[in-house]
């Protein structure tokens, strides 16, 4: 059984930020776990910055 105390402070939203290498444009993508937000009654967000994200993704495809 999951209790509210077990999830207290658990991240339920992630914001990923990066900068486009060619244009220098700042970009971001947000993902939320709606069930966890509903259960916690609040959004607990964490921001992650990836300097080379578009370059890495292009090289993987």
N, C-alpha and C positions, 0 to 999 in steps of 0.2 A: 504494500500500500504506500502510495506517495503522499507525503504530508506537505503542507504549505511551508513548514520550517525547512524541509529538505530542499526546496527550490528557492528559498529566500536568498535574494541577491544573484540568482542564476541569470546569465545573459539570455535575453529572448529576442534581441534585435542586433543585427550586425550591419555596420555601414562600412563598405569597402571604398576607399578613395585611391585614385591614381591620376597621373598626368599623361596626356597623349604626347608621345615622343616628338612627333612632327610639328604639331601646332602649339604645344605647351598648354593646351586647354585642360582645366581641372575637370575630372569626371568622378562620378560616384554611383554606387549601386547599393540599395538597402534591401535587406531580407528580414522578415519578421516571422516568429513562431507565434501565430495567433492564439493557439491553445494555451501556450505557456503565459502569454500576456494576460489572457482572460483569467487563468488560474491565479497568477500573481497579483492581478489587479493594478498593475503598473508596467511601464516599459522600462527595461534595464538594458541600455544600449552600450555597445562597444564599437569603437572606430578602429579600423585597421588600414594602414597606408602601405600600398605596394608601389614602389618607384618604377619598376619595369614591367608591370602587369601586361599592357598591350603587346609589348615585345615578346614576352614569354608565351602568351596565348597564340600569337602569330607563328612562332617557331614550332609549336606543338601541333598545329593543324596542317 
